[in-house]
Every structure is written in C-alpha cells, then in structure tokens.
C-alpha cells in the first residue's frame, strides 16, 4: 500500500470567461467541505485518505470534477450531498458512485 489508501484531487482551475472551468461551479468551497468532512470522520492521514487541490485536470467542460486514486475514478458533483455520497461510498467503502462517474 502507498502512503495513502485513497487520494482525491479536486480541479480548481479558473479560466477567463467564456471558457468553462471547475472553479465557476464552486470547486474550492466543495473541496474545503470534503477536506473538513474527511477530517471530521477520522479518515484523514497516513494510510487513510488525502484530499488535494489540483490545477487543471483538463475536463473542465464536464466540471466540476474530482478524481479518486488509486482507482482512477472521475466524478462530477453539484453540491455537498454529492460530496457526502462520494465520501461515504467510495472513500469509506470503496464502492464507485456510478451516478456521479464521468
């Protein structure tokens, strides 16, 4: 096993209008929410889960997007409920959230 069991990266790229970008959909605040929730649940730290900011993941037209490794599963999300589902299903139980997968 690597240093972390799972790693989730949130694209937080900001492009100039009219180009699509994840940050236009609240990516930073939802990444912050995810990070806080992961810590609150005791999932953060070595051997567990790491929540990170990423620059452009080059899928901004599908955004906002996040990717979970080591599985390499890409997600889109809309709100905190979607983030909770990704945390509860994928980060905790290792089950892909098919309805949010891109």
C-alpha positions as CSV (number, residue, x, y, z in Angstrom):
1,X,0.0,0.0,0.0
2,X,1.1,3.6,-0.7
3,X,1.3,6.3,1.9
4,X,-2.4,7.0,1.5
5,X,-5.1,4.4,0.8
6,X,-7.0,6.8,-1.4
7,X,-6.3,10.3,-2.8
8,X,-9.0,12.6,-4.1
9,X,-8.0,15.5,-6.3
10,X,-10.4,18.4,-7.0
11,X,-9.8,20.5,-10.1
12,X,-9.9,24.2,-9.0
13,X,-8.8,25.7,-12.3
14,X,-10.0,29.2,-13.0
15,X,-10.2,30.2,-16.7
16,X,-11.2,33.5,-18.2
17,X,-14.8,33.8,-19.4
18,X,-16.3,32.4,-21.6
19,X,-14.3,29.2,-21.2
20,X,-15.7,26.6,-18.9
21,X,-13.9,25.9,-15.6
22,X,-14.5,24.0,-12.4
23,X,-14.0,27.0,-10.2
24,X,-17.1,28.6,-11.7
25,X,-19.1,25.8,-10.1
26,X,-17.8,26.3,-6.5
27,X,-15.0,23.7,-6.7
28,X,-12.9,25.4,-4.0
29,X,-15.7,25.5,-1.4
30,X,-16.7,21.9,-2.1
31,X,-13.1,20.7,-1.8
32,X,-12.9,22.5,1.5
33,X,-16.1,20.9,2.6
34,X,-14.7,17.4,1.6
35,X,-11.5,18.0,3.4
36,X,-13.3,19.0,6.6
37,X,-15.7,16.1,6.4
38,X,-12.9,13.6,5.8
39,X,-11.1,15.0,8.9
40,X,-14.3,15.0,10.9
41,X,-14.9,11.3,10.1
42,X,-11.3,10.4,11.2
43,X,-10.5,9.4,7.6
44,X,-7.6,11.8,7.1
45,X,-3.9,11.0,7.5
46,X,-1.2,8.4,6.6
47,X,-2.7,5.1,5.5
48,X,-6.1,6.7,5.0
49,X,-7.4,9.5,2.7
50,X,-5.8,12.6,1.4
51,X,-7.9,15.5,-0.1
52,X,-6.0,17.7,-2.5
53,X,-6.3,20.7,-4.8
54,X,-5.4,20.2,-8.4
55,X,-4.7,22.6,-11.2
56,X,-6.5,21.9,-14.5
57,X,-7.4,18.3,-14.9
58,X,-8.4,19.1,-18.5
59,X,-12.1,18.0,-18.1
60,X,-13.5,21.4,-17.1
61,X,-16.3,21.2,-19.7
62,X,-17.6,18.3,-17.5
63,X,-17.0,20.2,-14.3
64,X,-16.7,20.5,-11.6
65,X,-14.6,17.3,-11.5
66,X,-12.6,15.3,-9.0
67,X,-10.6,12.1,-9.4
68,X,-10.0,9.3,-6.8
69,X,-6.8,7.3,-6.9
70,X,-5.6,4.6,-6.9
71,X,-8.7,3.6,-8.8
72,X,-8.6,6.5,-11.2
73,X,-12.4,7.1,-11.0
74,X,-13.5,10.5,-12.3
75,X,-16.5,12.2,-10.7
76,X,-18.6,15.3,-11.3
77,X,-20.6,16.8,-8.5
78,X,-23.1,19.6,-7.7
79,X,-23.4,20.0,-4.0
80,X,-22.5,18.8,-0.5
81,X,-24.8,15.9,-0.8
82,X,-22.8,14.6,-3.8
83,X,-19.6,15.1,-1.9
84,X,-21.0,13.2,1.1
85,X,-22.0,10.3,-1.2
86,X,-18.5,10.1,-2.7
87,X,-17.0,10.1,0.8
88,X,-19.4,7.6,2.2
89,X,-19.5,5.2,-0.8
90,X,-16.1,5.5,-2.4
91,X,-13.6,6.8,0.2
92,X,-15.1,4.8,3.1
93,X,-16.4,1.6,1.4
94,X,-14.5,1.5,-1.9
95,X,-17.7,1.5,-4.0
96,X,-17.8,3.6,-7.1
97,X,-20.7,6.1,-7.2
98,X,-22.0,5.3,-10.7
99,X,-24.5,8.2,-11.0
100,X,-21.6,10.7,-10.5
101,X,-19.0,9.0,-12.5
102,X,-17.8,10.6,-15.8
